[in-house]
Amino acid sequence: MAEFSGGNFWNGAAQAGIIAGFNHAAHRLLDNPEYDFNGNTYTSKAELYAAILADQSMEQFGIKDIIALGGTVSGMELVDKRFVAKGASSKTSILSENLRKVGLGSFKKAKWAPTLNNVLSKTASKAAFIARWIPWISTAMLAYDTGMILYNTQLIYNKITANGR
């Protein structure tokens, strides 16, 4: 066929071989790319994402998160109350019970202090007020840090995978 079109069969065969070689190499790179992160090489995007997520978790979480987790758990209503007012929860938190023992006094007027069971709840007790807000603030801190981990993980992942290596 090459002779009919005025070409050289062996030149065409060499060109076809080179093109096939480049095509094969390109498909290998696209099908099995390698991603470098923190001195390690990953051949799977899932492995890469997991490695970045673990790295960012260790980077973001610290002592404040341990304290925040403690604040969240200490605000859970796990302890039976000695006295239950009409319409109130039958349980209280460890934090609330212990702060009431300190005797912080009361506000002149009840203030909004949400509980896990009733976000519209109010209290005049300063101890209860503090004990009710600590878990919400602690949970917000944990949520923020979790959001930052996911955000930073995605930024790093996108940067690495966009370059293909």
GROMACS elastic network, one bead per residue, 0.5 to 0.9 nm:
[ bonds ]
;  ai    aj funct       b0    kb
    1     4     6  0.52836   500
    1     5     6  0.67437   500
    1     6     6  0.88716   500
    1     7     6  0.86318   500
    1     9     6  0.80355   500
    2     5     6  0.53421   500
    2     6     6  0.62128   500
    2     8     6  0.58266   500
    2     9     6  0.53154   500
    2    12     6  0.78652   500
    3     6     6  0.50184   500
    3     7     6  0.56947   500
    3     8     6  0.66500   500
    3     9     6  0.72779   500
    4     7     6  0.76389   500
    5     8     6  0.88957   500
    7    11     6  0.79346   500
    7    12     6  0.76856   500
    8    11     6  0.54314   500
    8    12     6  0.63780   500
    8    13     6  0.87164   500
    9    12     6  0.52140   500
    9    13     6  0.61271   500
    9    14     6  0.86747   500
   10    14     6  0.60909   500
   10    15     6  0.85606   500
   11    14     6  0.51089   500
   11    15     6  0.61963   500
   11    16     6  0.85823   500
   12    15     6  0.50931   500
   12    16     6  0.60696   500
   12    17     6  0.85290   500
   13    16     6  0.50720   500
   13    17     6  0.61193   500
   13    18     6  0.86823   500
   14    17     6  0.50595   500
   14    18     6  0.62449   500
   14    19     6  0.86404   500
   15    18     6  0.51603   500
   15    19     6  0.61461   500
   15    20     6  0.84953   500
   16    19     6  0.51332   500
   16    20     6  0.59873   500
   16    21     6  0.85040   500
   17    20     6  0.50801   500
   17    21     6  0.60915   500
   17    22     6  0.86749   500
   18    21     6  0.50660   500
   18    22     6  0.62646   500
   18    23     6  0.85353   500
   19    22     6  0.51815   500
   19    23     6  0.60246   500
   19    24     6  0.85281   500
   20    24     6  0.60538   500
   20    25     6  0.86002   500
   21    24     6  0.51109   500
   21    25     6  0.62017   500
   21    26     6  0.85871   500
   22    25     6  0.50642   500
   22    26     6  0.60419   500
   22    27     6  0.85681   500
   23    26     6  0.51422   500
   23    27     6  0.62210   500
   23    28     6  0.86513   500
   24    27     6  0.52246   500
   24    28     6  0.62404   500
   24    29     6  0.87667   500
   25    28     6  0.50896   500
   25    29     6  0.63004   500
   25    30     6  0.86751   500
   26    29     6  0.51968   500
   26    30     6  0.62028   500
   26    31     6  0.84664   500
   27    30     6  0.50222   500
   27    31     6  0.57181   500
   27    32     6  0.81637   500
   28    31     6  0.51222   500
   28    32     6  0.56949   500
   28    33     6  0.74350   500
   29    32     6  0.54342   500
   29    34     6  0.79051   500
   29   164     6  0.85288   500
   30    33     6  0.56526   500
   30   164     6  0.82551   500
   32    43     6  0.63100   500
   32    44     6  0.77816   500
   33    42     6  0.83938   500
   33    43     6  0.59125   500
   33    44     6  0.77320   500
   33    45     6  0.88782   500
   33   164     6  0.65257   500
   33   165     6  0.68898   500
   34    41     6  0.62768   500
   34    42     6  0.55797   500
   34    44     6  0.75124   500
   34    45     6  0.88914   500
   34   164     6  0.72435   500
   34   165     6  0.55949   500
   35    40     6  0.81605   500
   35    41     6  0.54441   500
   35    42     6  0.50262   500
   35    43     6  0.62716   500
   35    44     6  0.79017   500
   35    45     6  0.79328   500
   35    48     6  0.71188   500
   35   160     6  0.68293   500
   35   161     6  0.71306   500
   35   163     6  0.89400   500
   35   164     6  0.67318   500
   36    39     6  0.64766   500
   36    40     6  0.55852   500
   36    42     6  0.63202   500
   36    43     6  0.89753   500
   36    48     6  0.83231   500
   36   160     6  0.76195   500
   36   165     6  0.61484   500
   37    40     6  0.53444   500
   37    41     6  0.64117   500
   37    42     6  0.77487   500
   37    48     6  0.75440   500
   37    51     6  0.81077   500
   37    52     6  0.77346   500
   37   160     6  0.79499   500
   38    41     6  0.84313   500
   38    52     6  0.88684   500
   41    48     6  0.83392   500
   42    45     6  0.73887   500
   42    46     6  0.89153   500
   42    47     6  0.63447   500
   42    48     6  0.57258   500
   42    51     6  0.89769   500
   43    46     6  0.88464   500
   43    47     6  0.75010   500
   43    48     6  0.77694   500
   44    47     6  0.52271   500
   44    48     6  0.62603   500
   44    49     6  0.86618   500
   45    49     6  0.60604   500
   45    50     6  0.85531   500
   45   157     6  0.86268   500
   45   161     6  0.79274   500
   46    49     6  0.51230   500
   46    50     6  0.61566   500
   46    51     6  0.85922   500
   47    50     6  0.51330   500
   47    51     6  0.61354   500
   47    52     6  0.86466   500
   48    51     6  0.51507   500
   48    52     6  0.62338   500
   48    53     6  0.85519   500
   48   157     6  0.74982   500
   49    52     6  0.51643   500
   49    53     6  0.60064   500
   49    54     6  0.85742   500
   49   153     6  0.73455   500
   49   154     6  0.80674   500
   49   156     6  0.89805   500
   49   157     6  0.63321   500
   50    53     6  0.50090   500
   50    54     6  0.61084   500
   50    55     6  0.85270   500
   51    54     6  0.52135   500
   51    55     6  0.61571   500
   51    56     6  0.86149   500
   52    55     6  0.50217   500
   52    56     6  0.60324   500
   52    57     6  0.84399   500
   52   152     6  0.88281   500
   52   153     6  0.57336   500
   52   154     6  0.85457   500
   52   156     6  0.74214   500
   52   157     6  0.71510   500
   53    56     6  0.51857   500
   53    57     6  0.60138   500
   53    58     6  0.86495   500
   53   149     6  0.70247   500
   53   150     6  0.71729   500
   53   152     6  0.85467   500
   53   153     6  0.55159   500
   53   154     6  0.85537   500
   54    57     6  0.50869   500
   54    58     6  0.63007   500
   54    59     6  0.85447   500
   54   153     6  0.89240   500
   55    58     6  0.53136   500
   55    59     6  0.61410   500
   55    60     6  0.87161   500
   55   153     6  0.84990   500
   56    60     6  0.59668   500
   56    61     6  0.83593   500
   56   148     6  0.86906   500
   56   149     6  0.55520   500
   56   150     6  0.81131   500
   56   152     6  0.70842   500
   56   153     6  0.63638   500
   57    60     6  0.52458   500
   57    61     6  0.57880   500
   57   145     6  0.87228   500
   57   146     6  0.79976   500
   57   149     6  0.58942   500
   57   150     6  0.86874   500
   57   153     6  0.89140   500
   58    61     6  0.56325   500
   58    62     6  0.77056   500
   59    62     6  0.78458   500
   59   149     6  0.84125   500
   60    65     6  0.89262   500
   60   145     6  0.65489   500
   60   146     6  0.82717   500
   60   148     6  0.77120   500
   60   149     6  0.65404   500
   61    64     6  0.76697   500
   61    65     6  0.58876   500
   61    66     6  0.80991   500
   61   142     6  0.87980   500
   61   145     6  0.70689   500
   61   146     6  0.84982   500
   61   149     6  0.87135   500
   62    65     6  0.54295   500
   62    66     6  0.66953   500
   62    67     6  0.89708   500
   63    66     6  0.50627   500
   63    67     6  0.62881   500
   63    68     6  0.85160   500
   64    67     6  0.50374   500
   64    68     6  0.59781   500
   64    69     6  0.85127   500
   64   141     6  0.86217   500
   65    69     6  0.59530   500
   65    70     6  0.84044   500
   65   138     6  0.81752   500
   65   141     6  0.73822   500
   65   142     6  0.62920   500
   65   145     6  0.81271   500
   66    69     6  0.50916   500
   66    70     6  0.62394   500
   66    71     6  0.86452   500
   67    71     6  0.61703   500
   67    72     6  0.86502   500
   67   138     6  0.79760   500
   68    72     6  0.61547   500
   68    73     6  0.86211   500
   68   134     6  0.85807   500
   68   135     6  0.78601   500
   68   137     6  0.80131   500
   68   139     6  0.68170   500
   68   140     6  0.88172   500
   68   141     6  0.67693   500
   68   142     6  0.66916   500
   69    72     6  0.50491   500
   69    73     6  0.61862   500
   69    74     6  0.84485   500
   69   135     6  0.84880   500
   69   138     6  0.66110   500
   69   139     6  0.73124   500
   69   142     6  0.73218   500
   70    73     6  0.51719   500
   70    74     6  0.58710   500
   70    75     6  0.85264   500
   70   135     6  0.85882   500
   70   138     6  0.81568   500
   71    74     6  0.51248   500
   71    75     6  0.62915   500
   71    95     6  0.83369   500
   71   131     6  0.89977   500
   71   134     6  0.60012   500
   71   135     6  0.52594   500
   71   136     6  0.86207   500
   71   137     6  0.83753   500
   71   138     6  0.56872   500
   71   139     6  0.80446   500
   72    75     6  0.53989   500
   72    76     6  0.70046   500
   72   134     6  0.71044   500
   72   136     6  0.70965   500
   72   137     6  0.82001   500
   72   138     6  0.55401   500
   72   139     6  0.58799   500
   73    76     6  0.54473   500
   73    93     6  0.88190   500
   73    94     6  0.89925   500
   73   135     6  0.72538   500
   74    77     6  0.82090   500
   74    78     6  0.88842   500
   74    93     6  0.63066   500
   74    94     6  0.56950   500
   74    95     6  0.54604   500
   74    96     6  0.85220   500
   74   131     6  0.85553   500
   74   134     6  0.86840   500
   74   135     6  0.72885   500
   75    78     6  0.85780   500
   75    92     6  0.82402   500
   75    93     6  0.51020   500
   75    94     6  0.67430   500
   75    95     6  0.59596   500
   75    96     6  0.74224   500
   75   115     6  0.86249   500
   75   116     6  0.86223   500
   75   131     6  0.65754   500
   75   132     6  0.66392   500
   75   133     6  0.84930   500
   75   134     6  0.70705   500
   75   135     6  0.51717   500
   75   136     6  0.85188   500
   76    79     6  0.86825   500
   76    92     6  0.75015   500
   76    93     6  0.52310   500
   76    94     6  0.75450   500
   76    95     6  0.85309   500
   76   115     6  0.89216   500
   76   116     6  0.76505   500
   76   135     6  0.78896   500
   77    80     6  0.82549   500
   77    89     6  0.86106   500
   77    90     6  0.87830   500
   77    91     6  0.53966   500
   77    94     6  0.73995   500
   77   115     6  0.87552   500
   77   116     6  0.80681   500
   77   117     6  0.89967   500
   78    91     6  0.59974   500
   78    92     6  0.60674   500
   78    93     6  0.56512   500
   78    94     6  0.71421   500
   79    90     6  0.85533   500
   79    91     6  0.52228   500
   79    92     6  0.51532   500
   79    93     6  0.58316   500
   79    94     6  0.64567   500
   79    97     6  0.81068   500
   80    83     6  0.88179   500
   80    90     6  0.61662   500
   80    92     6  0.62469   500
   80    93     6  0.86559   500
   81    84     6  0.62748   500
   81    89     6  0.84267   500
   81    90     6  0.58699   500
   81    91     6  0.51693   500
   81    92     6  0.60323   500
   81    97     6  0.85456   500
   82    90     6  0.87332   500
   82    91     6  0.88996   500
   83    90     6  0.81548   500
   84    87     6  0.82235   500
   84    88     6  0.62270   500
   84    89     6  0.69878   500
   84    90     6  0.58212   500
   84    91     6  0.82689   500
   85    88     6  0.53559   500
   85    89     6  0.80294   500
   85    90     6  0.84957   500
   86    89     6  0.86350   500
   88    91     6  0.86526   500
   89    92     6  0.73563   500
   89   117     6  0.78116   500
   89   118     6  0.89344   500
   92    95     6  0.83572   500
   92    96     6  0.65841   500
   92    97     6  0.67737   500
   93    96     6  0.51492   500
   93    97     6  0.61657   500
   93    98     6  0.85993   500
   93   131     6  0.77664   500
   93   132     6  0.85548   500
   94    97     6  0.51853   500
   94    98     6  0.61847   500
   94    99     6  0.85512   500
   94   131     6  0.87847   500
   95    98     6  0.53472   500
   95    99     6  0.60625   500
   95   100     6  0.85616   500
   95   127     6  0.87680   500
   95   128     6  0.85578   500
   95   130     6  0.88661   500
   95   131     6  0.56207   500
   95   132     6  0.85047   500
   95   134     6  0.89053   500
   96    99     6  0.51819   500
   96   100     6  0.60899   500
   96   101     6  0.87487   500
   96   127     6  0.63344   500
   96   128     6  0.54108   500
   96   129     6  0.84882   500
   96   130     6  0.78703   500
   96   132     6  0.73342   500
   97   100     6  0.53918   500
   97   101     6  0.67135   500
   97   127     6  0.84695   500
   97   128     6  0.82510   500
   97   131     6  0.85931   500
   98   101     6  0.52047   500
   98   102     6  0.68525   500
   98   127     6  0.85241   500
   99   102     6  0.52048   500
   99   103     6  0.70493   500
   99   104     6  0.75734   500
   99   126     6  0.87394   500
   99   127     6  0.51132   500
   99   128     6  0.73748   500
   99   130     6  0.82700   500
   99   131     6  0.72165   500
  100   103     6  0.53950   500
  100   104     6  0.69791   500
  100   105     6  0.85047   500
  100   125     6  0.81415   500
  100   126     6  0.83123   500
  100   127     6  0.52588   500
  100   128     6  0.70407   500
  101   104     6  0.83463   500
  101   127     6  0.86123   500
  102   105     6  0.89397   500
  102   127     6  0.80276   500
  103   106     6  0.88956   500
  103   126     6  0.86454   500
  103   127     6  0.73946   500
  104   125     6  0.77396   500
  104   126     6  0.58772   500
  104   127     6  0.58838   500
  105   124     6  0.86722   500
  105   125     6  0.63212   500
  105   126     6  0.59627   500
  105   127     6  0.74259   500
  106   109     6  0.83323   500
  106   110     6  0.85258   500
  106   123     6  0.87237   500
  106   124     6  0.52965   500
  106   126     6  0.52223   500
  106   127     6  0.80064   500
  107   110     6  0.63901   500
  107   111     6  0.77635   500
  107   123     6  0.83688   500
  107   125     6  0.62889   500
  107   126     6  0.64338   500
  108   124     6  0.68765   500
  109   123     6  0.82302   500
  109   124     6  0.59199   500
  110   113     6  0.88064   500
  110   122     6  0.57092   500
  110   125     6  0.76358   500
  111   121     6  0.84793   500
  111   122     6  0.51292   500
  111   123     6  0.54092   500
  111   124     6  0.60684   500
  111   125     6  0.86732   500
  111   129     6  0.75115   500
  112   119     6  0.85751   500
  112   120     6  0.68751   500
  112   121     6  0.60438   500
  112   123     6  0.65846   500
  112   124     6  0.88871   500
  112   129     6  0.78966   500
  113   119     6  0.74540   500
  113   120     6  0.73796   500
  113   121     6  0.56512   500
  113   122     6  0.50222   500
  113   123     6  0.63171   500
  113   128     6  0.78894   500
  113   129     6  0.55067   500
  113   130     6  0.81909   500
  113   131     6  0.88394   500
  113   132     6  0.58599   500
  113   133     6  0.64334   500
  114   117     6  0.80556   500
  114   118     6  0.59881   500
  114   120     6  0.56878   500
  114   121     6  0.50184   500
  114   122     6  0.68853   500
  114   129     6  0.85339   500
  114   132     6  0.62345   500
  114   133     6  0.71319   500
  114   136     6  0.84463   500
  115   118     6  0.50545   500
  115   119     6  0.54430   500
  115   120     6  0.79176   500
  115   121     6  0.65720   500
  115   122     6  0.89967   500
  115   132     6  0.58800   500
  115   133     6  0.81411   500
  115   135     6  0.89533   500
  115   136     6  0.86922   500
  116   119     6  0.65619   500
  116   132     6  0.85392   500
  116   136     6  0.88074   500
  117   121     6  0.88041   500
  118   121     6  0.55343   500
  119   122     6  0.87896   500
  122   129     6  0.81356   500
  123   126     6  0.78173   500
  123   128     6  0.67925   500
  123   129     6  0.63291   500
  124   127     6  0.88823   500
  124   128     6  0.78890   500
  124   129     6  0.74191   500
  125   128     6  0.52223   500
  125   129     6  0.60704   500
  125   130     6  0.86937   500
  126   130     6  0.62035   500
  126   131     6  0.84750   500
  127   130     6  0.53167   500
  127   131     6  0.60430   500
  127   132     6  0.85214   500
  128   132     6  0.58864   500
  128   133     6  0.85207   500
  129   132     6  0.53225   500
  129   133     6  0.63500   500
  129   134     6  0.88090   500
  130   133     6  0.53258   500
  130   134     6  0.61813   500
  131   134     6  0.55788   500
  131   135     6  0.74221   500
  132   135     6  0.64125   500
  132   136     6  0.73578   500
  133   136     6  0.52993   500
  133   137     6  0.62299   500
  133   138     6  0.85206   500
  134   137     6  0.52262   500
  134   138     6  0.59271   500
  134   139     6  0.84523   500
  135   139     6  0.59021   500
  135   140     6  0.84285   500
  136   139     6  0.51649   500
  136   140     6  0.61524   500
  136   141     6  0.86845   500
  137   140     6  0.50556   500
  137   141     6  0.62685   500
  137   142     6  0.87664   500
  138   141     6  0.51039   500
  138   142     6  0.63584   500
  138   143     6  0.86388   500
  139   142     6  0.50781   500
  139   143     6  0.60660   500
  139   144     6  0.85416   500
  140   144     6  0.60608   500
  140   145     6  0.86266   500
  141   144     6  0.51305   500
  141   145     6  0.62864   500
  141   146     6  0.86107   500
  142   145     6  0.51971   500
  142   146     6  0.60934   500
  142   147     6  0.85200   500
  143   146     6  0.50707   500
  143   147     6  0.60628   500
  143   148     6  0.85956   500
  144   147     6  0.50580   500
  144   148     6  0.61934   500
  144   149     6  0.86567   500
  145   148     6  0.50127   500
  145   149     6  0.61663   500
  145   150     6  0.86951   500
  146   149     6  0.50932   500
  146   150     6  0.63380   500
  146   151     6  0.85858   500
  147   150     6  0.52148   500
  147   151     6  0.60182   500
  147   152     6  0.85338   500
  148   152     6  0.59159   500
  148   153     6  0.82268   500
  149   152     6  0.53544   500
  149   153     6  0.59254   500
  149   154     6  0.85391   500
  150   153     6  0.50690   500
  150   154     6  0.61398   500
  150   155     6  0.86779   500
  151   154     6  0.52708   500
  151   155     6  0.63290   500
  151   156     6  0.88203   500
  152   155     6  0.50474   500
  152   156     6  0.61971   500
  152   157     6  0.84286   500
  153   156     6  0.53346   500
  153   157     6  0.59874   500
  153   158     6  0.84995   500
  154   158     6  0.59161   500
  154   159     6  0.84474   500
  155   158     6  0.52469   500
  155   159     6  0.61891   500
  155   160     6  0.87128   500
  156   159     6  0.51351   500
  156   160     6  0.62224   500
  156   161     6  0.86085   500
  157   160     6  0.52476   500
  157   161     6  0.60206   500
  157   162     6  0.83007   500
  158   161     6  0.52608   500
  158   162     6  0.57416   500
  158   163     6  0.85927   500
  159   162     6  0.53617   500
  159   163     6  0.66858   500
  159   164     6  0.89804   500
  160   163     6  0.55900   500
  160   164     6  0.65307   500
  160   165     6  0.63749   500
  161   165     6  0.66651   500
  162   165     6  0.81266   500
